[in-house]
Structures are given as C-alpha cells and as structure tokens.
C-alpha cells in the first residue's frame, strides 16, 4: 500500500503519467477531494515494466495486480477511497491527475516512492 509516510524525509521521486490506455491530466479534469484508487507495487523497475507490458497487451489491471503486485493487500490492487493527504506525496500527485477509468481499459500513471515502483489507476473521483 501507499499510505502517507509517517514523519520521514523526502522520498526519491520519479513520478509521471504514462499513456498505457491514455492516462494523464486533461484540461477539463475537475479537482477531487477523494479518489477510488488501485495500484501495482513492484520493488524492482524491471518487474514494474513487465506488469506494464501485460496491461498494454490487454490484461485487466486487477488481474495483473493480483499476479504481480508486492503489496500485501493483493485485492486486485485496490486501496479503496482515499482523501487528499492520506497517500505518499509522489503517489498522490500522480493519482489525483488521472482520469477515472476501468480495470479493462485503465488510464495509468507511474511513480517511484520509498516503497518501490507504482502503477496507478483511478476508478472514481469525488
């Protein structure tokens, strides 16, 4: 999971969005106070790239998350509804810039935090 880092210093960030299904900020995206978010967490960059390939080849996000994520939750990558300020800063910045999408056609973003490499998708915004 990517809960907020408790009082630790800055994490190395390599954040950005990826067009795996068309992600990223669109001009008309309304600000949200909470998001329903999923992620795939990989310790190694190579494993994250392998997971991205599977998603780009048409596999559902939640299936790839169950198979490859190193997150202990392993519930298809679901973190549930998260409010601003409850996630690691690098993760949150990418996640809140994503449009809502479905696990079958995810609009994804990527970032690196102290926990590893994340592939992120958002299922809902409010």
Buried (B, 14 or more C-beta within 10 A) or exposed (E): BBEBBEEEEEBEBEBBBBEBBBBBEEEEBEEBEBBBBBBBBBEEEEBBEEBBEBBBEEBBBBBBBBEBBBBEBBBBBBBEBBEEEEBBBBBBBBBBBBBBBEBEEBBBBBBBBBBBBBBBBBBEBE
